[in-house]
Amino acid sequence: MNNLTEDQIMEAENDYWVDMAESLERLHLNPDFQNVILKGYFTDKAVNSVSLLAKDSIVASGHRSAIMEDLIGVSSLQDHFITIRNLGTVSDEDDAE
């Protein structure tokens, strides 16, 4: 039987998110990550995909759904990073407690 208290579980979960946020922050400082993910994926790929959505040939061939799935992938990764930041960053109010 597991004897962890609710506080211990919460602390372990908080530690996990803080560790993830710190790792993400280090990644954001890495020039390769900035170039490949932040610029290449979040910006260039997203803009290119959006521009393809209006092309007649894409519409006629029925490829819009594949492009939308690409955009959903970009959005999902951005959302994951936002979640990590939100759950792993200690706010000023939390520090005061």
N, C-alpha and C positions, 0 to 999 in steps of 0.2 A: 504494500500500500504506500502511496506517495504521501509524505508528511510535509510537503511544501505549503507554506501559508500563502494566502492571497497576496500579501505584501511581497513575499519572495518571488512569486510568479511575476508580479507587476515589475519588480526591480529587474528581473532577468529580461523581460520583454523590453523595458526601457533601455537597458544596456545594449541589447541587440540593435535597436534603432539608432542609438547614439553612435555605436560603432559603424553602422552603415552610413550615417550622415558624414562622419569623419572620413570614411573611405571615399565617398562621393565627392567631398570637398577636395581631397587630394587628386582625384581623377580630373576634376574641373581645372586644376592647375597644370595638368600635363598637356603640353603642346600637341602631342599626337592625338589625345582624346578630343581636344578642342577642334582639331582639323578633321578628324574622321567622324566623330559623333555630332558635336555641336554644329559644326559648319557643314560637313558633308552629308550627314543624315538628317538632322533636324531642320536645316535651312535648304541646302541645295536639292536634296531628294524630294523634300516636301513641296518646294516651289515648282520643280520640274513635273512632279506628279499632278499637282493642281492644274498646271498649264495644259497637260495632256487631256484632262477631262472634257474640255470644250472642242477638241479636234474632231472633225467630222468622221475621219477614218476610224478613230477609237470608238465613237458612238456607233457607227455603222457595223463595226466588227464585234460589238458587244463586250469590249474589254474594259469598260468603265468599272465594273465590279472588282476586277483585279487591282486596278489603280486605287480604288477606295480601300481595299484591304491593305495596300501599302501605306496609305495615309493613316489608317487605324493603327498600324504597327508603330508608326512614328508617334502618334498621339499616346499610345499605351506606354511606350518607353518614357516619354516626357512625364506622363502622369505618375509612373513609378518613381522617377526622380523627385517629383514634387512630394509624393507621399513620404519618401525617405527623409527629405528635408523637414517636412511638417512634424513627423513623429520623432525625429532624431535631434532636433534643435531645441535646446532649452531656452525658453523665453525668459525675459526679465522678471515676469511675475512668478515663474517657477523658482528662480534663484532666490526670491525674497522669502519663500516659504521655508 
